[in-house]
Amino acid sequence: MMKSHVWRPLYAVIGIVALILIARVFVVPEGFGVHERGYMYGWYNKADEGFWKKVTVKYKSSDYCKDCHSDKYSSIMQTPHAIIQCENCHGPAMDHPENPARLFIDKSRGQCLRCHSRLPYPTSDRAKIRGIDPDKHNPGIECAACHNPHKPSLEGLK
Amino acid sequence: MISRRDFIKYSLQGIAVIAVPLTAIEIINPSKLFASKGAKKIRWGFLVDTEKCVGCGFCVKACQNENEIPYDINASRTWVERYVLTKDGKVLADSPKAGRDGFITGRIELGQGKYQDIKNEDIEKAFFVPKLCNQCENPPCVQVCPVGATYQTEDGVVLVDRKWCIGCGYCIMACPYGVRFFHPVYHAAEKCNFCYHRITKGLKTACVQACPFGARLIGNINDPNDEVGRIIRTERVSVLKDEFGTKPQVYYRGLSKEVR
């Protein structure tokens, strides 16, 4: 027969373990456990995939723009700038025209210089793009003051 | 008392039960059976063409907007590196602001506010290398997570459970590619997840869509008709840090040995 001074702390320990096990049922999500790839790679909450699938899509691609802005769309498609998505300069469409009603257009000099600042790098297609030296070619002036990004050929100069 | 007849009968039955191999009573796993039949699951793979990349940084800008990564932090889910190799054998690499605003000057950022000018005639070769999470087949970041907050989906993408992440940073240290960082708003580990919300809807990732030059491609590499899968199977491609055994699933065209 064990004495009560042995039993009492043992009861306390058993009680704590039981509490932890009960708490675990409520704290640990249902999808949590060992999945397909075993404990090393597959120990997680499967339900969390749903969270990532629900993230809002912000960039809708130029196909989203072409029906309402068909004039702009078809004209830029005739130019070398056809490869650039509308949203690269006009910003993510999100739920435009409901939200936002107006898109912010990036007309900054830096936006054009991303490609057209001349970097004659061998082994990179960057060297094939026509470019300027930003320190010498009308510094401080927005490119769009003279050039039309929707009609980038030099005949399109304003 | 047990009779001799019963003793022999039970002994033989007992031996028969013991003799049944464990494999014969293994419960059939439907997903294993399905896989063995050759029915292939989706496996997202990525292809970066470093010859086509011009360093415009539209991919980084689109990624940061799409995935709500604050502009001011010095980290990004994807970034573009510039490598400049000079004729006297120097290797210079930079990625100012992750390349989000492109590369508009020939000056190389050395860090700590220092820059280096390189004369065009001194350049032997120079090129741009976009980087992103490799969605490794054997992801070390997943292996080290002590709480099971980062995991790999069945289609191969490694995700982070923001509710479960305790912010210990083990995964950030474990990634050989340095793709992980702390999200300053959600206070959890953050990484590229191939825009999981987009690819699962049949869209391209924000970076692939924003790239004007086709330097980035994403596809299901298990699909025999997929372009990315076809290029990986039939053309000369390489991966980053193959020696780590992580089996990265971002493949590169035109990679140079200086790229790490």
Boltz contact constraints between the chains, C-beta under 6 A:
constraints:
  - contact:
      token1: [A, 40]
      token2: [B, 143]
      max_distance: 6.0
  - contact:
      token1: [A, 41]
      token2: [B, 142]
      max_distance: 6.0
  - contact:
      token1: [A, 41]
      token2: [B, 152]
      max_distance: 6.0
  - contact:
      token1: [A, 43]
      token2: [B, 148]
      max_distance: 6.0
  - contact:
      token1: [A, 44]
      token2: [B, 148]
      max_distance: 6.0
  - contact:
      token1: [A, 44]
      token2: [B, 151]
      max_distance: 6.0
  - contact:
      token1: [A, 45]
      token2: [B, 161]
      max_distance: 6.0
  - contact:
      token1: [A, 48]
      token2: [B, 161]
      max_distance: 6.0
  - contact:
      token1: [A, 49]
      token2: [B, 153]
      max_distance: 6.0
  - contact:
      token1: [A, 52]
      token2: [B, 159]
      max_distance: 6.0
  - contact:
      token1: [A, 52]
      token2: [B, 196]
      max_distance: 6.0
  - contact:
      token1: [A, 53]
      token2: [B, 197]
      max_distance: 6.0
  - contact:
      token1: [A, 53]
      token2: [B, 200]
      max_distance: 6.0
  - contact:
      token1: [A, 55]
      token2: [B, 197]
      max_distance: 6.0
  - contact:
      token1: [A, 57]
      token2: [B, 198]
      max_distance: 6.0
  - contact:
      token1: [A, 58]
      token2: [B, 66]
      max_distance: 6.0
  - contact:
      token1: [A, 59]
      token2: [B, 62]
      max_distance: 6.0
  - contact:
      token1: [A, 59]
      token2: [B, 66]
      max_distance: 6.0
  - contact:
      token1: [A, 59]
      token2: [B, 206]
      max_distance: 6.0
  - contact:
      token1: [A, 59]
      token2: [B, 209]
      max_distance: 6.0
  - contact:
      token1: [A, 61]
      token2: [B, 209]
      max_distance: 6.0
  - contact:
      token1: [A, 83]
      token2: [B, 212]
      max_distance: 6.0
  - contact:
      token1: [A, 84]
      token2: [B, 212]
      max_distance: 6.0
  - contact:
      token1: [A, 85]
      token2: [B, 210]
      max_distance: 6.0
  - contact:
      token1: [A, 88]
      token2: [B, 58]
      max_distance: 6.0
  - contact:
      token1: [A, 88]
      token2: [B, 210]
      max_distance: 6.0
  - contact:
      token1: [A, 92]
      token2: [B, 65]
      max_distance: 6.0
  - contact:
      token1: [A, 110]
      token2: [B, 101]
      max_distance: 6.0
  - contact:
      token1: [A, 113]
      token2: [B, 104]
      max_distance: 6.0
  - contact:
      token1: [A, 114]
      token2: [B, 56]
      max_distance: 6.0
  - contact:
      token1: [A, 114]
      token2: [B, 57]
      max_distance: 6.0
  - contact:
      token1: [A, 114]
      token2: [B, 102]
      max_distance: 6.0
  - contact:
      token1: [A, 115]
      token2: [B, 54]
      max_distance: 6.0
  - contact:
      token1: [A, 115]
      token2: [B, 56]
      max_distance: 6.0
  - contact:
      token1: [A, 117]
      token2: [B, 104]
      max_distance: 6.0
  - contact:
      token1: [A, 120]
      token2: [B, 120]
      max_distance: 6.0
  - contact:
      token1: [A, 121]
      token2: [B, 126]
      max_distance: 6.0
  - contact:
      token1: [A, 122]
      token2: [B, 125]
      max_distance: 6.0
  - contact:
      token1: [A, 123]
      token2: [B, 125]
      max_distance: 6.0
  - contact:
      token1: [A, 123]
      token2: [B, 127]
      max_distance: 6.0
  - contact:
      token1: [A, 124]
      token2: [B, 127]
      max_distance: 6.0
  - contact:
      token1: [A, 125]
      token2: [B, 52]
      max_distance: 6.0
  - contact:
      token1: [A, 125]
      token2: [B, 54]
      max_distance: 6.0
  - contact:
      token1: [A, 126]
      token2: [B, 54]
      max_distance: 6.0
  - contact:
      token1: [A, 126]
      token2: [B, 55]
      max_distance: 6.0
